[in-house]
């Protein structure tokens, strides 16, 4: 079923996390590694203008183009 869903709607390609506080980076990485790092690449980047956010990149599917969702966490 997951293959059909990925074919039609795309799938998660990677997750990029920007965190402003360096101390939070290790906490976030431990949690992400446990939850989904085996499934998709997870990148944790240094601060960018002091904002904290998560970007989820999706591949293209038959019914949906490639895109990324952004959620501000800070």
mmJSON file of the N, C-alpha and C atoms, coordinates in Angstrom:
{"data_MODEL":{"atom_site":{
"group_PDB":["ATOM","ATOM","ATOM","ATOM","ATOM","ATOM","ATOM","ATOM","ATOM","ATOM","ATOM","ATOM","ATOM","ATOM","ATOM","ATOM","ATOM","ATOM","ATOM","ATOM","ATOM","ATOM","ATOM","ATOM","ATOM","ATOM","ATOM","ATOM","ATOM","ATOM","ATOM","ATOM","ATOM","ATOM","ATOM","ATOM","ATOM","ATOM","ATOM","ATOM","ATOM","ATOM","ATOM","ATOM","ATOM","ATOM","ATOM","ATOM","ATOM","ATOM","ATOM","ATOM","ATOM","ATOM","ATOM","ATOM","ATOM","ATOM","ATOM","ATOM","ATOM","ATOM","ATOM","ATOM","ATOM","ATOM","ATOM","ATOM","ATOM","ATOM","ATOM","ATOM","ATOM","ATOM","ATOM","ATOM","ATOM","ATOM","ATOM","ATOM","ATOM","ATOM","ATOM","ATOM","ATOM","ATOM","ATOM","ATOM","ATOM","ATOM","ATOM","ATOM","ATOM","ATOM","ATOM","ATOM","ATOM","ATOM","ATOM","ATOM","ATOM","ATOM","ATOM","ATOM","ATOM","ATOM","ATOM","ATOM","ATOM","ATOM","ATOM","ATOM","ATOM","ATOM","ATOM","ATOM","ATOM","ATOM","ATOM","ATOM","ATOM","ATOM","ATOM","ATOM","ATOM","ATOM","ATOM","ATOM","ATOM","ATOM","ATOM","ATOM","ATOM","ATOM","ATOM","ATOM","ATOM","ATOM","ATOM","ATOM","ATOM","ATOM","ATOM","ATOM","ATOM","ATOM","ATOM","ATOM","ATOM","ATOM","ATOM","ATOM","ATOM","ATOM","ATOM","ATOM","ATOM","ATOM","ATOM","ATOM","ATOM","ATOM","ATOM","ATOM","ATOM","ATOM","ATOM","ATOM","ATOM","ATOM","ATOM","ATOM","ATOM","ATOM","ATOM","ATOM","ATOM","ATOM","ATOM","ATOM","ATOM","ATOM","ATOM","ATOM","ATOM","ATOM","ATOM","ATOM","ATOM","ATOM","ATOM","ATOM","ATOM","ATOM","ATOM","ATOM","ATOM","ATOM","ATOM","ATOM","ATOM","ATOM","ATOM","ATOM","ATOM","ATOM","ATOM","ATOM","ATOM","ATOM","ATOM","ATOM","ATOM","ATOM","ATOM","ATOM","ATOM","ATOM","ATOM","ATOM","ATOM","ATOM"],
"id":[1,2,3,4,5,6,7,8,9,10,11,12,13,14,15,16,17,18,19,20,21,22,23,24,25,26,27,28,29,30,31,32,33,34,35,36,37,38,39,40,41,42,43,44,45,46,47,48,49,50,51,52,53,54,55,56,57,58,59,60,61,62,63,64,65,66,67,68,69,70,71,72,73,74,75,76,77,78,79,80,81,82,83,84,85,86,87,88,89,90,91,92,93,94,95,96,97,98,99,100,101,102,103,104,105,106,107,108,109,110,111,112,113,114,115,116,117,118,119,120,121,122,123,124,125,126,127,128,129,130,131,132,133,134,135,136,137,138,139,140,141,142,143,144,145,146,147,148,149,150,151,152,153,154,155,156,157,158,159,160,161,162,163,164,165,166,167,168,169,170,171,172,173,174,175,176,177,178,179,180,181,182,183,184,185,186,187,188,189,190,191,192,193,194,195,196,197,198,199,200,201,202,203,204,205,206,207,208,209,210,211,212,213,214,215,216,217,218,219,220,221,222],
"type_symbol":["N","C","C","N","C","C","N","C","C","N","C","C","N","C","C","N","C","C","N","C","C","N","C","C","N","C","C","N","C","C","N","C","C","N","C","C","N","C","C","N","C","C","N","C","C","N","C","C","N","C","C","N","C","C","N","C","C","N","C","C","N","C","C","N","C","C","N","C","C","N","C","C","N","C","C","N","C","C","N","C","C","N","C","C","N","C","C","N","C","C","N","C","C","N","C","C","N","C","C","N","C","C","N","C","C","N","C","C","N","C","C","N","C","C","N","C","C","N","C","C","N","C","C","N","C","C","N","C","C","N","C","C","N","C","C","N","C","C","N","C","C","N","C","C","N","C","C","N","C","C","N","C","C","N","C","C","N","C","C","N","C","C","N","C","C","N","C","C","N","C","C","N","C","C","N","C","C","N","C","C","N","C","C","N","C","C","N","C","C","N","C","C","N","C","C","N","C","C","N","C","C","N","C","C","N","C","C","N","C","C","N","C","C","N","C","C","N","C","C","N","C","C"],
"label_atom_id":["N","CA","C","N","CA","C","N","CA","C","N","CA","C","N","CA","C","N","CA","C","N","CA","C","N","CA","C","N","CA","C","N","CA","C","N","CA","C","N","CA","C","N","CA","C","N","CA","C","N","CA","C","N","CA","C","N","CA","C","N","CA","C","N","CA","C","N","CA","C","N","CA","C","N","CA","C","N","CA","C","N","CA","C","N","CA","C","N","CA","C","N","CA","C","N","CA","C","N","CA","C","N","CA","C","N","CA","C","N","CA","C","N","CA","C","N","CA","C","N","CA","C","N","CA","C","N","CA","C","N","CA","C","N","CA","C","N","CA","C","N","CA","C","N","CA","C","N","CA","C","N","CA","C","N","CA","C","N","CA","C","N","CA","C","N","CA","C","N","CA","C","N","CA","C","N","CA","C","N","CA","C","N","CA","C","N","CA","C","N","CA","C","N","CA","C","N","CA","C","N","CA","C","N","CA","C","N","CA","C","N","CA","C","N","CA","C","N","CA","C","N","CA","C","N","CA","C","N","CA","C","N","CA","C","N","CA","C","N","CA","C","N","CA","C","N","CA","C","N","CA","C","N","CA","C","N","CA","C"],
"label_alt_id":[null,null,null,null,null,null,null,null,null,null,null,null,null,null,null,null,null,null,null,null,null,null,null,null,null,null,null,null,null,null,null,null,null,null,null,null,null,null,null,null,null,null,null,null,null,null,null,null,null,null,null,null,null,null,null,null,null,null,null,null,null,null,null,null,null,null,null,null,null,null,null,null,null,null,null,null,null,null,null,null,null,null,null,null,null,null,null,null,null,null,null,null,null,null,null,null,null,null,null,null,null,null,null,null,null,null,null,null,null,null,null,null,null,null,null,null,null,null,null,null,null,null,null,null,null,null,null,null,null,null,null,null,null,null,null,null,null,null,null,null,null,null,null,null,null,null,null,null,null,null,null,null,null,null,null,null,null,null,null,null,null,null,null,null,null,null,null,null,null,null,null,null,null,null,null,null,null,null,null,null,null,null,null,null,null,null,null,null,null,null,null,null,null,null,null,null,null,null,null,null,null,null,null,null,null,null,null,null,null,null,null,null,null,null,null,null,null,null,null,null,null,null],
"label_comp_id":["UNK","UNK","UNK","UNK","UNK","UNK","UNK","UNK","UNK","UNK","UNK","UNK","UNK","UNK","UNK","UNK","UNK","UNK","UNK","UNK","UNK","UNK","UNK","UNK","UNK","UNK","UNK","UNK","UNK","UNK","UNK","UNK","UNK","UNK","UNK","UNK","UNK","UNK","UNK","UNK","UNK","UNK","UNK","UNK","UNK","UNK","UNK","UNK","UNK","UNK","UNK","UNK","UNK","UNK","UNK","UNK","UNK","UNK","UNK","UNK","UNK","UNK","UNK","UNK","UNK","UNK","UNK","UNK","UNK","UNK","UNK","UNK","UNK","UNK","UNK","UNK","UNK","UNK","UNK","UNK","UNK","UNK","UNK","UNK","UNK","UNK","UNK","UNK","UNK","UNK","UNK","UNK","UNK","UNK","UNK","UNK","UNK","UNK","UNK","UNK","UNK","UNK","UNK","UNK","UNK","UNK","UNK","UNK","UNK","UNK","UNK","UNK","UNK","UNK","UNK","UNK","UNK","UNK","UNK","UNK","UNK","UNK","UNK","UNK","UNK","UNK","UNK","UNK","UNK","UNK","UNK","UNK","UNK","UNK","UNK","UNK","UNK","UNK","UNK","UNK","UNK","UNK","UNK","UNK","UNK","UNK","UNK","UNK","UNK","UNK","UNK","UNK","UNK","UNK","UNK","UNK","UNK","UNK","UNK","UNK","UNK","UNK","UNK","UNK","UNK","UNK","UNK","UNK","UNK","UNK","UNK","UNK","UNK","UNK","UNK","UNK","UNK","UNK","UNK","UNK","UNK","UNK","UNK","UNK","UNK","UNK","UNK","UNK","UNK","UNK","UNK","UNK","UNK","UNK","UNK","UNK","UNK","UNK","UNK","UNK","UNK","UNK","UNK","UNK","UNK","UNK","UNK","UNK","UNK","UNK","UNK","UNK","UNK","UNK","UNK","UNK","UNK","UNK","UNK","UNK","UNK","UNK"],
"label_asym_id":["A","A","A","A","A","A","A","A","A","A","A","A","A","A","A","A","A","A","A","A","A","A","A","A","A","A","A","A","A","A","A","A","A","A","A","A","A","A","A","A","A","A","A","A","A","A","A","A","A","A","A","A","A","A","A","A","A","A","A","A","A","A","A","A","A","A","A","A","A","A","A","A","A","A","A","A","A","A","A","A","A","A","A","A","A","A","A","A","A","A","A","A","A","A","A","A","A","A","A","A","A","A","A","A","A","A","A","A","A","A","A","A","A","A","A","A","A","A","A","A","A","A","A","A","A","A","A","A","A","A","A","A","A","A","A","A","A","A","A","A","A","A","A","A","A","A","A","A","A","A","A","A","A","A","A","A","A","A","A","A","A","A","A","A","A","A","A","A","A","A","A","A","A","A","A","A","A","A","A","A","A","A","A","A","A","A","A","A","A","A","A","A","A","A","A","A","A","A","A","A","A","A","A","A","A","A","A","A","A","A","A","A","A","A","A","A","A","A","A","A","A","A"],
"label_entity_id":["1","1","1","1","1","1","1","1","1","1","1","1","1","1","1","1","1","1","1","1","1","1","1","1","1","1","1","1","1","1","1","1","1","1","1","1","1","1","1","1","1","1","1","1","1","1","1","1","1","1","1","1","1","1","1","1","1","1","1","1","1","1","1","1","1","1","1","1","1","1","1","1","1","1","1","1","1","1","1","1","1","1","1","1","1","1","1","1","1","1","1","1","1","1","1","1","1","1","1","1","1","1","1","1","1","1","1","1","1","1","1","1","1","1","1","1","1","1","1","1","1","1","1","1","1","1","1","1","1","1","1","1","1","1","1","1","1","1","1","1","1","1","1","1","1","1","1","1","1","1","1","1","1","1","1","1","1","1","1","1","1","1","1","1","1","1","1","1","1","1","1","1","1","1","1","1","1","1","1","1","1","1","1","1","1","1","1","1","1","1","1","1","1","1","1","1","1","1","1","1","1","1","1","1","1","1","1","1","1","1","1","1","1","1","1","1","1","1","1","1","1","1"],
"label_seq_id":[1,1,1,2,2,2,3,3,3,4,4,4,5,5,5,6,6,6,7,7,7,8,8,8,9,9,9,10,10,10,11,11,11,12,12,12,13,13,13,14,14,14,15,15,15,16,16,16,17,17,17,18,18,18,19,19,19,20,20,20,21,21,21,22,22,22,23,23,23,24,24,24,25,25,25,26,26,26,27,27,27,28,28,28,29,29,29,30,30,30,31,31,31,32,32,32,33,33,33,34,34,34,35,35,35,36,36,36,37,37,37,38,38,38,39,39,39,40,40,40,41,41,41,42,42,42,43,43,43,44,44,44,45,45,45,46,46,46,47,47,47,48,48,48,49,49,49,50,50,50,51,51,51,52,52,52,53,53,53,54,54,54,55,55,55,56,56,56,57,57,57,58,58,58,59,59,59,60,60,60,61,61,61,62,62,62,63,63,63,64,64,64,65,65,65,66,66,66,67,67,67,68,68,68,69,69,69,70,70,70,71,71,71,72,72,72,73,73,73,74,74,74],
"pdbx_PDB_ins_code":[null,null,null,null,null,null,null,null,null,null,null,null,null,null,null,null,null,null,null,null,null,null,null,null,null,null,null,null,null,null,null,null,null,null,null,null,null,null,null,null,null,null,null,null,null,null,null,null,null,null,null,null,null,null,null,null,null,null,null,null,null,null,null,null,null,null,null,null,null,null,null,null,null,null,null,null,null,null,null,null,null,null,null,null,null,null,null,null,null,null,null,null,null,null,null,null,null,null,null,null,null,null,null,null,null,null,null,null,null,null,null,null,null,null,null,null,null,null,null,null,null,null,null,null,null,null,null,null,null,null,null,null,null,null,null,null,null,null,null,null,null,null,null,null,null,null,null,null,null,null,null,null,null,null,null,null,null,null,null,null,null,null,null,null,null,null,null,null,null,null,null,null,null,null,null,null,null,null,null,null,null,null,null,null,null,null,null,null,null,null,null,null,null,null,null,null,null,null,null,null,null,null,null,null,null,null,null,null,null,null,null,null,null,null,null,null,null,null,null,null,null,null],
"Cartn_x":[0.813,0.0,0.866,1.994,2.876,3.467,3.762,4.307,3.294,2.046,0.996,0.813,0.793,0.648,1.813,3.039,4.21,4.147,3.692,3.579,2.575,1.455,0.41,0.689,1.153,1.262,2.69,3.682,5.061,5.376,6.629,7.081,8.06,8.3,9.254,10.656,11.386,12.76,13.764,13.574,14.489,13.823,14.377,13.912,15.094,14.915,15.966,15.481,16.273,15.914,16.928,16.46,17.318,17.021,18.024,17.792,18.755,18.218,19.003,19.881,19.426,20.193,20.997,22.307,23.166,22.86,22.476,22.174,20.954,20.024,18.837,19.154,20.226,20.574,20.747,21.465,21.694,20.404,19.562,18.285,17.396,17.338,16.522,17.071,18.394,18.991,18.721,18.836,18.569,17.136,16.213,14.813,14.527,15.059,14.824,15.462,16.653,17.337,16.514,15.947,15.139,13.846,13.242,11.928,11.956,12.852,12.733,14.031,15.176,16.421,16.739,16.167,16.389,15.584,14.513,13.614,14.017,14.357,14.692,15.907,16.675,17.793,17.302,17.951,17.616,18.851,18.735,19.84,19.509,20.448,20.256,21.31,20.85,21.744,21.907,22.981,23.188,22.143,22.119,21.11,21.162,20.005,19.906,19.025,19.628,18.926,18.177,18.649,18.049,16.698,16.254,14.949,15.099,14.1,14.062,12.882,13.155,12.074,12.459,11.445,11.613,11.108,11.899,11.486,11.362,10.227,10.032,9.933,10.885,10.941,10.259,9.343,8.61,9.016,9.101,9.352,8.047,8.161,6.973,6.224,4.916,4.056,3.236,2.439,1.613,0.591,0.053,-0.989,-0.512,0.765,1.269,2.723,3.079,4.465,5.373,6.661,7.63,7.454,7.558,7.369,7.998,7.951,8.45,7.475,7.243,6.432,7.377,7.042,7.866,7.012,7.588,6.899,7.872,7.498,8.342,8.196,9.337,9.295,9.847,10.321,10.902,10.251],
"Cartn_y":[-1.19,0.0,1.267,1.223,2.396,2.709,1.686,1.93,2.627,2.211,2.846,4.3,4.526,5.884,6.769,6.246,7.006,7.298,6.322,6.511,7.613,7.635,8.614,9.994,10.035,11.309,11.721,10.933,11.221,10.673,10.777,10.25,11.233,11.099,11.963,11.606,12.592,12.386,12.648,13.759,14.106,15.094,15.193,16.138,17.013,18.331,19.283,20.084,20.094,20.815,21.924,23.146,24.279,24.632,24.564,24.894,25.992,26.987,28.145,27.842,27.0,26.684,25.409,25.505,24.344,23.225,23.575,22.541,21.718,22.316,21.582,20.631,20.898,20.078,18.616,18.358,16.977,16.308,17.044,16.476,16.123,17.03,16.787,15.614,15.556,14.472,13.12,13.014,11.749,11.286,12.202,11.841,11.469,12.241,11.959,10.654,10.376,9.135,7.942,8.061,6.971,6.779,7.886,7.807,7.541,8.212,8.069,8.17,8.228,8.37,7.121,5.992,4.779,4.796,5.578,5.616,6.67,7.864,8.979,9.707,10.387,11.184,12.351,12.559,13.667,14.542,15.817,16.764,17.803,18.087,19.137,20.192,21.368,22.438,23.476,24.257,25.345,26.435,27.403,28.449,29.237,29.644,30.487,31.665,32.794,33.998,33.797,32.881,32.677,31.997,31.519,30.868,29.364,28.768,27.312,26.813,25.892,25.341,23.962,23.255,21.935,22.009,21.465,21.353,19.875,19.488,18.108,18.136,17.501,17.487,16.222,16.402,15.297,15.136,13.891,13.622,13.798,13.841,13.994,12.675,12.777,11.625,11.865,10.914,11.043,12.176,12.353,13.354,14.6,14.659,15.808,16.083,17.36,17.685,17.613,17.605,17.645,18.969,18.935,20.146,19.956,20.991,20.925,21.655,21.093,21.74,22.303,23.468,24.123,24.362,24.049,24.313,25.028,26.203,26.963,26.358,26.109,25.498,26.416,27.612,28.484,29.825],
"Cartn_z":[0.0,0.0,0.0,0.733,0.774,-0.591,-1.376,-2.718,-3.609,-3.518,-4.318,-3.876,-2.58,-2.044,-2.494,-2.437,-2.883,-4.374,-5.153,-6.593,-6.926,-6.219,-6.506,-5.919,-4.683,-3.967,-3.623,-3.961,-3.597,-2.221,-1.841,-0.554,0.066,1.343,2.034,1.548,1.037,0.582,1.687,2.401,3.489,4.421,5.615,6.614,7.001,6.914,7.273,8.476,9.536,10.75,10.979,11.12,11.472,12.922,13.775,15.186,15.612,16.291,16.701,17.9,18.795,20.0,19.777,19.904,19.686,20.67,21.886,22.888,22.485,21.761,21.323,20.181,19.447,18.296,18.696,19.783,20.21,20.664,21.381,21.82,20.63,19.66,18.474,17.685,17.528,16.752,17.396,18.706,19.39,19.141,19.212,19.008,17.556,16.606,15.19,14.77,15.277,14.929,15.393,16.568,17.121,16.321,15.886,15.254,13.757,13.012,11.557,10.767,11.394,10.625,9.806,10.17,9.381,8.083,8.047,6.89,5.868,6.331,5.439,5.998,5.138,5.642,6.493,7.621,8.504,8.648,8.289,8.387,9.441,10.33,11.318,11.052,10.648,10.239,11.341,11.243,12.22,12.038,12.949,12.892,11.592,11.166,9.982,10.361,10.613,11.036,12.355,13.186,14.49,14.474,13.322,13.241,13.397,14.007,14.111,13.295,12.393,11.584,11.06,10.609,10.018,8.584,7.659,6.264,5.938,5.402,4.961,3.444,2.771,1.31,0.787,-0.167,-0.768,-2.226,-2.677,-4.088,-4.86,-6.184,-7.021,-7.11,-7.176,-7.405,-8.663,-9.025,-10.223,-10.071,-8.87,-8.645,-7.908,-7.553,-6.782,-7.189,-7.417,-7.76,-6.529,-6.78,-5.684,-4.953,-3.637,-2.839,-1.461,-0.664,0.695,1.614,2.769,3.801,4.852,5.386,6.4,7.63,8.8,10.056,10.993,11.454,12.379,13.771,14.44,15.767,16.845,16.477,17.469,17.544],
"occupancy":[1.0,1.0,1.0,1.0,1.0,1.0,1.0,1.0,1.0,1.0,1.0,1.0,1.0,1.0,1.0,1.0,1.0,1.0,1.0,1.0,1.0,1.0,1.0,1.0,1.0,1.0,1.0,1.0,1.0,1.0,1.0,1.0,1.0,1.0,1.0,1.0,1.0,1.0,1.0,1.0,1.0,1.0,1.0,1.0,1.0,1.0,1.0,1.0,1.0,1.0,1.0,1.0,1.0,1.0,1.0,1.0,1.0,1.0,1.0,1.0,1.0,1.0,1.0,1.0,1.0,1.0,1.0,1.0,1.0,1.0,1.0,1.0,1.0,1.0,1.0,1.0,1.0,1.0,1.0,1.0,1.0,1.0,1.0,1.0,1.0,1.0,1.0,1.0,1.0,1.0,1.0,1.0,1.0,1.0,1.0,1.0,1.0,1.0,1.0,1.0,1.0,1.0,1.0,1.0,1.0,1.0,1.0,1.0,1.0,1.0,1.0,1.0,1.0,1.0,1.0,1.0,1.0,1.0,1.0,1.0,1.0,1.0,1.0,1.0,1.0,1.0,1.0,1.0,1.0,1.0,1.0,1.0,1.0,1.0,1.0,1.0,1.0,1.0,1.0,1.0,1.0,1.0,1.0,1.0,1.0,1.0,1.0,1.0,1.0,1.0,1.0,1.0,1.0,1.0,1.0,1.0,1.0,1.0,1.0,1.0,1.0,1.0,1.0,1.0,1.0,1.0,1.0,1.0,1.0,1.0,1.0,1.0,1.0,1.0,1.0,1.0,1.0,1.0,1.0,1.0,1.0,1.0,1.0,1.0,1.0,1.0,1.0,1.0,1.0,1.0,1.0,1.0,1.0,1.0,1.0,1.0,1.0,1.0,1.0,1.0,1.0,1.0,1.0,1.0,1.0,1.0,1.0,1.0,1.0,1.0,1.0,1.0,1.0,1.0,1.0,1.0,1.0,1.0,1.0,1.0,1.0,1.0],
"B_iso_or_equiv":[0.0,0.0,0.0,0.0,0.0,0.0,0.0,0.0,0.0,0.0,0.0,0.0,0.0,0.0,0.0,0.0,0.0,0.0,0.0,0.0,0.0,0.0,0.0,0.0,0.0,0.0,0.0,0.0,0.0,0.0,0.0,0.0,0.0,0.0,0.0,0.0,0.0,0.0,0.0,0.0,0.0,0.0,0.0,0.0,0.0,0.0,0.0,0.0,0.0,0.0,0.0,0.0,0.0,0.0,0.0,0.0,0.0,0.0,0.0,0.0,0.0,0.0,0.0,0.0,0.0,0.0,0.0,0.0,0.0,0.0,0.0,0.0,0.0,0.0,0.0,0.0,0.0,0.0,0.0,0.0,0.0,0.0,0.0,0.0,0.0,0.0,0.0,0.0,0.0,0.0,0.0,0.0,0.0,0.0,0.0,0.0,0.0,0.0,0.0,0.0,0.0,0.0,0.0,0.0,0.0,0.0,0.0,0.0,0.0,0.0,0.0,0.0,0.0,0.0,0.0,0.0,0.0,0.0,0.0,0.0,0.0,0.0,0.0,0.0,0.0,0.0,0.0,0.0,0.0,0.0,0.0,0.0,0.0,0.0,0.0,0.0,0.0,0.0,0.0,0.0,0.0,0.0,0.0,0.0,0.0,0.0,0.0,0.0,0.0,0.0,0.0,0.0,0.0,0.0,0.0,0.0,0.0,0.0,0.0,0.0,0.0,0.0,0.0,0.0,0.0,0.0,0.0,0.0,0.0,0.0,0.0,0.0,0.0,0.0,0.0,0.0,0.0,0.0,0.0,0.0,0.0,0.0,0.0,0.0,0.0,0.0,0.0,0.0,0.0,0.0,0.0,0.0,0.0,0.0,0.0,0.0,0.0,0.0,0.0,0.0,0.0,0.0,0.0,0.0,0.0,0.0,0.0,0.0,0.0,0.0,0.0,0.0,0.0,0.0,0.0,0.0,0.0,0.0,0.0,0.0,0.0,0.0],
"pdbx_formal_charge":[null,null,null,null,null,null,null,null,null,null,null,null,null,null,null,null,null,null,null,null,null,null,null,null,null,null,null,null,null,null,null,null,null,null,null,null,null,null,null,null,null,null,null,null,null,null,null,null,null,null,null,null,null,null,null,null,null,null,null,null,null,null,null,null,null,null,null,null,null,null,null,null,null,null,null,null,null,null,null,null,null,null,null,null,null,null,null,null,null,null,null,null,null,null,null,null,null,null,null,null,null,null,null,null,null,null,null,null,null,null,null,null,null,null,null,null,null,null,null,null,null,null,null,null,null,null,null,null,null,null,null,null,null,null,null,null,null,null,null,null,null,null,null,null,null,null,null,null,null,null,null,null,null,null,null,null,null,null,null,null,null,null,null,null,null,null,null,null,null,null,null,null,null,null,null,null,null,null,null,null,null,null,null,null,null,null,null,null,null,null,null,null,null,null,null,null,null,null,null,null,null,null,null,null,null,null,null,null,null,null,null,null,null,null,null,null,null,null,null,null,null,null],
"auth_seq_id":[1,1,1,2,2,2,3,3,3,4,4,4,5,5,5,6,6,6,7,7,7,8,8,8,9,9,9,10,10,10,11,11,11,12,12,12,13,13,13,14,14,14,15,15,15,16,16,16,17,17,17,18,18,18,19,19,19,20,20,20,21,21,21,22,22,22,23,23,23,24,24,24,25,25,25,26,26,26,27,27,27,28,28,28,29,29,29,30,30,30,31,31,31,32,32,32,33,33,33,34,34,34,35,35,35,36,36,36,37,37,37,38,38,38,39,39,39,40,40,40,41,41,41,42,42,42,43,43,43,44,44,44,45,45,45,46,46,46,47,47,47,48,48,48,49,49,49,50,50,50,51,51,51,52,52,52,53,53,53,54,54,54,55,55,55,56,56,56,57,57,57,58,58,58,59,59,59,60,60,60,61,61,61,62,62,62,63,63,63,64,64,64,65,65,65,66,66,66,67,67,67,68,68,68,69,69,69,70,70,70,71,71,71,72,72,72,73,73,73,74,74,74],
"auth_comp_id":["UNK","UNK","UNK","UNK","UNK","UNK","UNK","UNK","UNK","UNK","UNK","UNK","UNK","UNK","UNK","UNK","UNK","UNK","UNK","UNK","UNK","UNK","UNK","UNK","UNK","UNK","UNK","UNK","UNK","UNK","UNK","UNK","UNK","UNK","UNK","UNK","UNK","UNK","UNK","UNK","UNK","UNK","UNK","UNK","UNK","UNK","UNK","UNK","UNK","UNK","UNK","UNK","UNK","UNK","UNK","UNK","UNK","UNK","UNK","UNK","UNK","UNK","UNK","UNK","UNK","UNK","UNK","UNK","UNK","UNK","UNK","UNK","UNK","UNK","UNK","UNK","UNK","UNK","UNK","UNK","UNK","UNK","UNK","UNK","UNK","UNK","UNK","UNK","UNK","UNK","UNK","UNK","UNK","UNK","UNK","UNK","UNK","UNK","UNK","UNK","UNK","UNK","UNK","UNK","UNK","UNK","UNK","UNK","UNK","UNK","UNK","UNK","UNK","UNK","UNK","UNK","UNK","UNK","UNK","UNK","UNK","UNK","UNK","UNK","UNK","UNK","UNK","UNK","UNK","UNK","UNK","UNK","UNK","UNK","UNK","UNK","UNK","UNK","UNK","UNK","UNK","UNK","UNK","UNK","UNK","UNK","UNK","UNK","UNK","UNK","UNK","UNK","UNK","UNK","UNK","UNK","UNK","UNK","UNK","UNK","UNK","UNK","UNK","UNK","UNK","UNK","UNK","UNK","UNK","UNK","UNK","UNK","UNK","UNK","UNK","UNK","UNK","UNK","UNK","UNK","UNK","UNK","UNK","UNK","UNK","UNK","UNK","UNK","UNK","UNK","UNK","UNK","UNK","UNK","UNK","UNK","UNK","UNK","UNK","UNK","UNK","UNK","UNK","UNK","UNK","UNK","UNK","UNK","UNK","UNK","UNK","UNK","UNK","UNK","UNK","UNK","UNK","UNK","UNK","UNK","UNK","UNK"],
"auth_asym_id":["A","A","A","A","A","A","A","A","A","A","A","A","A","A","A","A","A","A","A","A","A","A","A","A","A","A","A","A","A","A","A","A","A","A","A","A","A","A","A","A","A","A","A","A","A","A","A","A","A","A","A","A","A","A","A","A","A","A","A","A","A","A","A","A","A","A","A","A","A","A","A","A","A","A","A","A","A","A","A","A","A","A","A","A","A","A","A","A","A","A","A","A","A","A","A","A","A","A","A","A","A","A","A","A","A","A","A","A","A","A","A","A","A","A","A","A","A","A","A","A","A","A","A","A","A","A","A","A","A","A","A","A","A","A","A","A","A","A","A","A","A","A","A","A","A","A","A","A","A","A","A","A","A","A","A","A","A","A","A","A","A","A","A","A","A","A","A","A","A","A","A","A","A","A","A","A","A","A","A","A","A","A","A","A","A","A","A","A","A","A","A","A","A","A","A","A","A","A","A","A","A","A","A","A","A","A","A","A","A","A","A","A","A","A","A","A","A","A","A","A","A","A"],
"auth_atom_id":["N","CA","C","N","CA","C","N","CA","C","N","CA","C","N","CA","C","N","CA","C","N","CA","C","N","CA","C","N","CA","C","N","CA","C","N","CA","C","N","CA","C","N","CA","C","N","CA","C","N","CA","C","N","CA","C","N","CA","C","N","CA","C","N","CA","C","N","CA","C","N","CA","C","N","CA","C","N","CA","C","N","CA","C","N","CA","C","N","CA","C","N","CA","C","N","CA","C","N","CA","C","N","CA","C","N","CA","C","N","CA","C","N","CA","C","N","CA","C","N","CA","C","N","CA","C","N","CA","C","N","CA","C","N","CA","C","N","CA","C","N","CA","C","N","CA","C","N","CA","C","N","CA","C","N","CA","C","N","CA","C","N","CA","C","N","CA","C","N","CA","C","N","CA","C","N","CA","C","N","CA","C","N","CA","C","N","CA","C","N","CA","C","N","CA","C","N","CA","C","N","CA","C","N","CA","C","N","CA","C","N","CA","C","N","CA","C","N","CA","C","N","CA","C","N","CA","C","N","CA","C","N","CA","C","N","CA","C","N","CA","C","N","CA","C","N","CA","C","N","CA","C","N","CA","C","N","CA","C"],
"pdbx_PDB_model_num":[1,1,1,1,1,1,1,1,1,1,1,1,1,1,1,1,1,1,1,1,1,1,1,1,1,1,1,1,1,1,1,1,1,1,1,1,1,1,1,1,1,1,1,1,1,1,1,1,1,1,1,1,1,1,1,1,1,1,1,1,1,1,1,1,1,1,1,1,1,1,1,1,1,1,1,1,1,1,1,1,1,1,1,1,1,1,1,1,1,1,1,1,1,1,1,1,1,1,1,1,1,1,1,1,1,1,1,1,1,1,1,1,1,1,1,1,1,1,1,1,1,1,1,1,1,1,1,1,1,1,1,1,1,1,1,1,1,1,1,1,1,1,1,1,1,1,1,1,1,1,1,1,1,1,1,1,1,1,1,1,1,1,1,1,1,1,1,1,1,1,1,1,1,1,1,1,1,1,1,1,1,1,1,1,1,1,1,1,1,1,1,1,1,1,1,1,1,1,1,1,1,1,1,1,1,1,1,1,1,1,1,1,1,1,1,1,1,1,1,1,1,1]
}}}
